[in-house]
């Protein structure tokens, strides 16, 4: 934590600021979770130690709830899991993720008095709980969770009041960080990271947070001056300022006063449309169809997703601008569905338009922009458009090197893609016909791994 300093941020409470100048891509700090658990729905799909998705996991023979990559992960997690294991066996069925997380927090507090490491700047139970801001339904759920906690948790003769446990649940609700799988593509759990909780929000932040091998990393998105406050975004920027403010108020109980909200920066682009009396009608149509598209996506009906997307985009043509949020959402889902259906040329075209819009809206080093460009690169690559595909992949790599760093799984994947598309591009420039013939042979044989494909193209380039 030598790069940061705790300070009084006024109305925002505590904050962290840089103790020295930082550059884009610098890791400001990393932090292991004080406590973390896998979501109920993902319990049998990801490792409960490192949160990696694996096809073959080993189940705990005692509680039969926890799963691990292998004996190494199980041994590494045993200190945290042993009390949980006994508690699950006691009540037979594991409680929900928030109850399990609260229990892990309390076991850790008793073990480490609330400070997990020497670098932890604040005890976890000193974080804000916002109980006074919770609505009736949230308070009802919290009360239910407290009841389940007392049925589940035990630690010798230790006892705690309902008020104190309610305080812990309030901290989890306001500060719990969703955890993603090893490639950052799916939320698989939730954890508490006390130092990260001290980093305040800005809709146009100077840092981003990623999960890497069970630890969070706070990384600089650009130059940060010594003494400058460190910020992250609690919500996706791709929403109107009024919608971001409402979401922040509902979830985190504060009124956002950042520059992009107060000045409504880029709101005009997000709602941009032609000067026509069709705007209201097309916007309403888009809103209704986006809900239908999301429902079809949730059911895995990608043919219906593709049909609805094409119908919506046709209606939006010459009415909504390419930076309009409704158009961007449809472009994103259309590209994904068509890629799944192997209609790569169409997917690539929609992905290209999506990236053009995203580039005008997102911070140039925003990880969401990097991931979108990566998907566009893969779509173009699969469509046989190797020059464009390689260009997008290189561009994505430069962004994710900043936002994720060189050791993240998704950056390493991109490095492999970059190497492969570079080889293919070299062949394409040497002999376009030979490249396309070679490509068709590779696509017919699904047994080729990425590494074998790279070697195959290398052999043909050198022939």
WOSUL-V728573 format. One record per helix or strand. SS is the DSSP state (h for helix, s for strand). FROM is the first residue (numbers start at 1). LEN is the number of residues. If there is no record, write none. Layout:
ss=(SS:SS)
from=(FROM:FROM)
len=(LEN:LEN)
This chain:
ss=(s:h:s:s:s:s:h:s:s:s:s:h:h:h:h:h:h:s:s:h:s:s:s:s:s:s:h:h:h:s:h:h:s:h:h:h:h:h:h:h)
from=(4:10:14:22:27:35:40:46:53:58:67:71:97:124:131:136:162:177:187:196:200:207:215:224:229:231:241:259:267:273:279:302:320:325:344:367:386:409:432:450)
len=(5:3:5:1:6:4:3:1:1:2:2:21:16:3:3:17:14:4:6:3:2:6:6:1:1:2:12:4:4:1:20:15:1:16:18:16:18:22:13:13)
